């Protein structure tokens, strides 16, 4: 036992020394690129001068290659060495306004063995990160900013959010080994420089190719070290809030990212074209998530692809590693959702979401979800029905439902479809096939026109159904029969009697193409 | 692109000629291609090329290229008359024909297929028939076939990887309607194998698994064990491009050919499908296929003389003889076919008359012209 311990300690020391050396090398690899660029540029210039001393003609021919190459190298050098500024996005949270959050972040920074951030921002995307303004490829540090995503605050518990923030802060600390914080900073600065290059410009594309290639070499060479640093950050998070909460945080984030993207793509954009925005974004998001959780069959989008420089190990491995730690929480946290950490959370979360939208979002009217559904449904139905109106006009008649039903009665279904058919396909299809395709094209438009008419007459409305978007609900006793009646009207032997009965109280003479 | 620099390149001449022709009509080349059927476009392109020396089929007693008819027809006057009348709106001759042909399953299948093909384009006569006799079993059989043909029209005749998603959607939406119609026909005329013939094609289109297909096949063979068109349709199901494999397809073809010499054509069709799928003519050199070609020729010489499917047998045999390097034997078959290019492997080509012509020219080149 006594003999084994020195051996174990010796092995551990060798391993730690190896880690420190490895980390120092990782840092050196990144930081040495500027020097390498200087050397290369100097070499090219020297070569050009030597050629000029020898024969001007040769020098001029070589200049065609050497001058652009030197310019590329010099520009790369300038960009690497200059300040990498991650512009601030989102809503800034000042310490006097959010004292509890700032206090928590300060305690977490202690656990992560690094200084706390200088600014905290609440953003609109489902991520949390800590970024630092650096110079000279990350060797010189500066202003540190923390970005917390509003969806994370809305969806995670307080302990889970603390775990995420600790993980991000721990990257800048030296818990793992000496210089790991600096190495992380350099890597982020490098990636930031490369991402900032404009790929449409030829020059910058060449520079990007050069830097990306070097970055790939560095990343591959230090992949093991990077994974170790990630694991160390996860351990710091587990140390702060306990391994149970840390593992829960890791599991909870991907669903939040997927659902937030779905939500912003579809539901947030409802009513945008008509000048509306939902008033209670986060409330709607909560209902959306609850409905998705309750419905196991709902389609989910695939997980976001990792960026090429993502050094995280796969999620199941991370969760297993954290759970195996069995650490208790070092920071005392009240149980409860993360929103409890904020004072007056609703307006600030809303402002954060708005900050992630284009500036014209501020000009939109904020309405509740029910009104949004009505507005959206009405607009969608009107635009779908307008196609039919145009087709009716092309037939030389007025664009109203009455003429449409009359046209269907007269067997003019094929004329109502205005969709262009690929001419090669159209030639191979007979009259009946074309009628079938027209039926498929006209069906949604006719249904939309009928819905519009019913809604205007007060016999139906649109409602928002979570997790999908809009549904038209006809008033009793017609609920559920609109589709069948539309099918009957579009049949080979058109039977519009059912639709006419349904619409007997509606206005059949309204112009379908009017807005 | 280098061919553009070669003043003698045929390809360059064709490309330049196409552009000039399109400019003359005020279209782009793509629009020009879309504005005419494939056969006409191929003719246009060939017309722009300097004419290579080729044999003239009339020297061998064959009709000229311009006289070829590529539209498939049944070859039975009664059927053609019924189709013509139905096209004019009169459904009565079709109804009489179907009533008369009940029991003669081969003839009935040809009639239903011809009428179904018409009904997929023009269904006014079907509507009139439906109004007069809505529960007529014969009408139900034709309607099911018409819906199936319509579904295939919507899909298009191209291979799966050249068919758009929209075409597949239309295809898969139409087929269940066709299936419902076919099941209704089965209920109305329980002993008729013809709706089961339609169901074989529907099962292929919908991708039924082997067990479900076997059920349908059993129903068809119970009613008509040697149903020629049913076997041809089922062969398609067993193709690799649909739901089978080369081995299963050949197994099916060999078993059927062993049952009856009238089904000998299946082996040739199977060889054709495999060669097409693999893009490899090696299958034509296997002894099994050579044997199959011989058996088909025996059938043509003996029992197949009066068969309703003689022209189809002739077409497949002639094409197969050219593929197995026995083109001279194909010449008498082409003579018998005359101008009819509607049955045989050319039916699946975008330019059937052109393909038929090139095959018969191969046969001509291998034989001395008569009178020399």
Boltz contact constraints between the chains, C-beta under 6 A:
constraints:
  - contact:
      token1: [A, 423]
      token2: [B, 34]
      max_distance: 6.0
  - contact:
      token1: [A, 424]
      token2: [B, 34]
      max_distance: 6.0
  - contact:
      token1: [A, 429]
      token2: [B, 153]
      max_distance: 6.0
  - contact:
      token1: [A, 430]
      token2: [B, 121]
      max_distance: 6.0
  - contact:
      token1: [A, 431]
      token2: [B, 121]
      max_distance: 6.0
  - contact:
      token1: [A, 432]
      token2: [B, 120]
      max_distance: 6.0
  - contact:
      token1: [A, 432]
      token2: [B, 121]
      max_distance: 6.0
  - contact:
      token1: [A, 432]
      token2: [B, 123]
      max_distance: 6.0
  - contact:
      token1: [A, 432]
      token2: [B, 150]
      max_distance: 6.0
  - contact:
      token1: [A, 433]
      token2: [B, 150]
      max_distance: 6.0
  - contact:
      token1: [A, 433]
      token2: [B, 153]
      max_distance: 6.0
  - contact:
      token1: [A, 433]
      token2: [B, 154]
      max_distance: 6.0
